Amino acid sequence: MMDKKIQEAFDQIQVEDRLKDKTKAYIVKQTKNYTKSKQFHFYRLIPLAVSLILLIIGGYWLYFVPTVAISVDINPSIELGINRFNQVVSVDSYNDDGKSLLESLDLKYRDYQDAIDSIINNDQVIAYLSNDEVMTICVIGDENNQSNQILANLETVTNDQSNTYCYHTNHHEVNDAHELGLSYGKYHAYLKLQELDPSITINDVQNMSMKEIHHLIESLTSSNGSAESGESSEHGHHHGQHHE
């Protein structure tokens, strides 16, 4: 009888040991499966992470890369880079007066129309225009809806401004202007002067106001017997009254 009880106890211990082993094996198996499952989900996240990075890069490119530039020249010479959403994403000055003007204004990340309004209504610019200075505003970009719309809006905004001319050009000549240290507005005037007087240099133009440049163009045109004057050949896009 005692031997039977001992045997039953021993059998129970063996059953419990087998149960423990099975339980341990099950836990190990489940843990491994869990780890594999976690690893699987991690690898599935890689394409998502790559897509997110590309989206961020693409968003940066869409927002911060200018598609159009606006060159504003009086005596201050500045250029605004405009993105596809019509926001100002870059500002550059091409002379000391331009640098001073930009330092007095907060133009970046604003709608270009607000930026142009701020420039036109700036005390320094008002003083120039009241002194019979000439202001040119050039829209630089491909011939597309954005460029055409910006030009039309600027012509409307400056319609009542005397001595103000708006016109459009493409990007081709702009790099040449920047390599010479000029805004496109002054470079355009320089090319006109060069046609009339090849002795005109970059330094001559760089130190002249747009009023002085226009007067010189008119003087040279008159002396050469041409019927053209001032901005009359600005691609058909100009307006304003030029007072002498």
C-alpha positions as CSV (number, residue, x, y, z in Angstrom):
1,M,0.0,0.0,0.0
2,M,2.8,2.4,0.9
3,D,4.6,1.4,-2.3
4,K,1.5,2.3,-4.3
5,K,1.3,5.7,-2.8
6,I,4.9,6.4,-3.4
7,Q,4.5,5.3,-7.0
8,E,1.4,7.6,-7.5
9,A,3.4,10.5,-6.0
10,F,6.3,9.9,-8.3
11,D,3.9,9.6,-11.3
12,Q,2.4,13.0,-10.3
13,I,5.8,14.6,-10.1
14,Q,6.6,13.3,-13.6
15,V,3.3,14.7,-15.0
16,E,4.0,18.0,-13.4
17,D,7.5,18.1,-14.9
18,R,6.1,17.2,-18.3
19,L,3.5,20.0,-17.9
20,K,6.2,22.5,-16.9
21,D,8.3,21.5,-20.0
22,K,5.3,21.9,-22.3
23,T,4.5,25.2,-20.7
24,K,8.1,26.4,-21.1
25,A,8.2,25.3,-24.7
26,Y,4.9,27.0,-25.4
27,I,6.1,30.3,-23.9
28,V,9.4,30.1,-25.8
29,K,7.5,29.4,-29.0
30,Q,5.0,32.2,-28.4
31,T,7.8,34.7,-27.5
32,K,9.7,33.9,-30.7
33,N,6.6,34.3,-32.8
34,Y,5.9,37.6,-31.1
35,T,9.4,38.8,-31.8
36,K,9.1,37.8,-35.5
37,S,5.8,39.5,-35.7
38,K,7.3,42.7,-34.2
39,Q,10.2,42.5,-36.7
40,F,7.8,42.0,-39.5
41,H,5.8,45.1,-38.6
42,F,9.0,47.1,-38.3
43,Y,10.2,46.2,-41.8
44,R,6.7,47.0,-43.1
45,L,7.2,50.5,-41.7
46,I,10.4,51.1,-43.8
47,P,8.5,52.0,-47.0
48,L,6.2,54.3,-45.0
49,A,9.2,56.0,-43.5
50,V,10.8,56.4,-47.0
51,S,7.5,57.8,-48.3
52,L,7.3,60.3,-45.4
53,I,10.9,61.5,-46.1
54,L,10.2,61.9,-49.8
55,L,7.0,63.8,-48.9
56,I,8.9,66.1,-46.7
57,I,11.6,66.7,-49.3
58,G,8.9,67.2,-52.0
59,G,7.0,69.6,-49.8
60,Y,10.2,71.6,-49.2
61,W,10.9,71.7,-52.9
62,L,7.3,72.8,-53.7
63,Y,7.3,75.5,-51.1
64,F,10.8,76.9,-51.0
65,V,11.9,76.8,-54.6
66,P,10.9,80.0,-56.5
67,T,9.0,79.6,-59.7
68,V,8.8,83.4,-60.5
69,A,10.9,86.4,-59.4
70,I,10.0,90.0,-59.2
71,S,12.7,92.6,-59.7
72,V,11.9,96.0,-58.3
73,D,14.3,98.9,-59.2
74,I,14.2,102.6,-58.4
75,N,17.5,103.4,-56.9
76,P,17.1,100.5,-54.5
77,S,17.4,97.3,-56.5
78,I,15.8,94.2,-55.0
79,E,14.4,90.9,-56.2
80,L,11.7,88.7,-54.6
81,G,11.6,85.0,-55.2
82,I,8.0,83.8,-55.4
83,N,7.0,80.1,-55.0
84,R,4.1,78.3,-56.8
85,F,1.8,79.3,-54.0
86,N,2.5,83.1,-54.6
87,Q,4.5,83.4,-51.3
88,V,7.8,85.3,-51.0
89,V,10.4,82.7,-50.2
90,S,13.6,84.7,-50.9
91,V,14.7,88.3,-50.9
92,D,17.9,89.7,-52.4
93,S,19.4,93.2,-52.7
94,Y,21.8,94.4,-55.4
95,N,22.9,97.7,-54.0
96,D,23.2,99.5,-50.6
97,D,19.9,101.2,-51.0
98,G,18.2,97.9,-51.7
99,K,19.8,96.3,-48.6
100,S,18.6,99.2,-46.5
101,L,15.1,98.9,-48.0
102,L,14.9,95.1,-47.2
103,E,16.2,95.7,-43.7
104,S,13.2,98.0,-43.1
105,L,10.7,95.5,-44.4
106,D,9.6,92.0,-43.4
107,L,8.7,90.4,-46.7
108,K,9.5,86.7,-46.5
109,Y,6.7,84.2,-46.3
110,R,4.1,86.8,-47.2
111,D,1.9,86.9,-50.2
112,Y,3.6,88.7,-53.1
113,Q,0.8,91.3,-53.3
114,D,1.2,92.2,-49.7
115,A,5.0,92.4,-50.2
116,I,4.7,94.7,-53.2
117,D,2.1,96.9,-51.3
118,S,4.7,97.2,-48.4
119,I,7.4,98.2,-50.9
120,I,5.2,100.8,-52.7
121,N,4.0,102.3,-49.4
122,N,7.4,102.4,-47.8
123,D,8.4,105.9,-46.9
124,Q,11.8,105.6,-48.7
125,V,10.1,104.5,-51.9
126,I,7.4,107.2,-51.6
127,A,10.2,109.8,-51.3
128,Y,11.9,108.5,-54.4
129,L,8.7,108.6,-56.5
130,S,7.7,112.0,-55.2
131,N,11.1,113.2,-56.4
132,D,10.2,112.1,-59.9
133,E,12.2,108.9,-59.8
134,V,11.4,106.0,-62.1
135,M,10.4,102.5,-60.8
136,T,10.4,99.4,-62.9
137,I,8.9,96.1,-61.8
138,C,9.8,93.1,-63.8
139,V,8.1,89.7,-63.5
140,I,10.7,87.1,-64.3
141,G,9.5,83.6,-65.2
142,D,8.2,81.3,-68.0
143,E,5.2,82.5,-70.0
144,N,2.6,80.7,-68.0
145,N,-0.6,81.4,-65.9
146,Q,1.3,82.3,-62.8
147,S,3.6,84.9,-64.5
148,N,0.8,86.4,-66.5
149,Q,-1.5,86.6,-63.4
150,I,1.2,88.3,-61.3
151,L,2.0,90.8,-64.1
152,A,-1.7,91.6,-64.5
153,N,-2.1,92.1,-60.7
154,L,1.0,94.3,-60.5
155,E,-0.1,96.4,-63.4
156,T,-3.5,96.9,-61.5
157,V,-1.8,97.7,-58.2
158,T,0.6,100.3,-59.7
159,N,-1.8,101.7,-62.3
160,D,-2.1,105.0,-60.3
161,Q,1.6,105.2,-59.7
162,S,3.4,107.8,-61.8
163,N,6.7,106.8,-63.5
164,T,6.1,103.1,-62.8
165,Y,6.6,100.5,-65.5
166,C,5.7,96.8,-65.3
167,Y,7.0,94.2,-67.8
168,H,7.8,90.5,-68.1
169,T,10.8,88.5,-69.1
170,N,12.0,84.9,-69.0
171,H,14.8,83.4,-66.9
172,H,17.4,83.3,-69.7
173,E,19.0,86.7,-69.1
174,V,18.7,86.7,-65.3
175,N,21.7,84.6,-64.6
176,D,23.8,86.9,-66.7
177,A,22.5,89.8,-64.7
178,H,23.3,88.2,-61.4
179,E,26.8,87.2,-62.5
180,L,27.4,90.9,-63.1
181,G,26.0,91.9,-59.7
182,L,22.9,93.5,-61.1
183,S,19.2,93.0,-60.6
184,Y,17.4,92.2,-63.8
185,G,15.8,95.6,-63.9
186,K,19.1,97.4,-64.1
187,Y,20.6,94.7,-66.4
188,H,17.7,95.2,-68.8
189,A,18.4,99.0,-68.8
190,Y,22.1,98.3,-69.3
191,L,21.4,96.3,-72.4
192,K,19.3,99.1,-73.8
193,L,22.1,101.6,-73.1
194,Q,24.7,99.3,-74.6
195,E,22.7,99.3,-77.8
196,L,22.7,103.0,-77.9
197,D,26.3,103.6,-76.5
198,P,28.6,100.6,-76.3
199,S,31.0,102.6,-74.1
200,I,28.5,102.3,-71.2
201,T,29.9,100.0,-68.5
202,I,28.4,97.9,-65.7
203,N,29.9,100.2,-63.1
204,D,28.2,103.2,-64.8
205,V,24.8,101.6,-64.6
206,Q,25.3,100.1,-61.1
207,N,25.8,103.6,-59.6
208,M,22.9,105.2,-61.4
209,S,19.2,105.5,-60.4
210,M,16.6,104.2,-62.8
211,K,15.6,107.9,-63.4
212,E,19.1,108.7,-64.5
213,I,19.2,105.6,-66.7
214,H,15.9,106.5,-68.3
215,H,17.0,110.1,-68.9
216,L,20.2,108.8,-70.5
217,I,18.3,106.3,-72.7
218,E,16.0,109.1,-73.9
219,S,18.9,111.4,-74.5
220,L,20.9,108.8,-76.5
221,T,17.7,107.8,-78.4
222,S,17.0,111.4,-79.3
223,S,20.6,112.0,-80.4
224,N,20.5,108.8,-82.5
225,G,17.3,110.0,-84.2
226,S,15.3,107.1,-82.9
227,A,11.5,107.4,-82.4
228,E,11.7,105.1,-79.3
229,S,11.8,106.5,-75.8
230,G,12.1,105.2,-72.3
231,E,10.3,101.9,-71.8
232,S,8.3,102.0,-75.1
233,S,9.7,98.6,-76.1
234,E,9.0,96.7,-72.9
235,H,7.3,93.7,-74.6
236,G,4.1,95.8,-74.7
237,H,3.8,95.6,-70.9
238,H,4.4,99.0,-69.4
239,H,2.4,101.9,-68.0
240,G,2.6,105.0,-66.0
241,Q,3.3,108.6,-66.8
242,H,6.9,109.6,-67.2
243,H,7.2,113.2,-66.0
244,E,10.3,115.1,-66.8
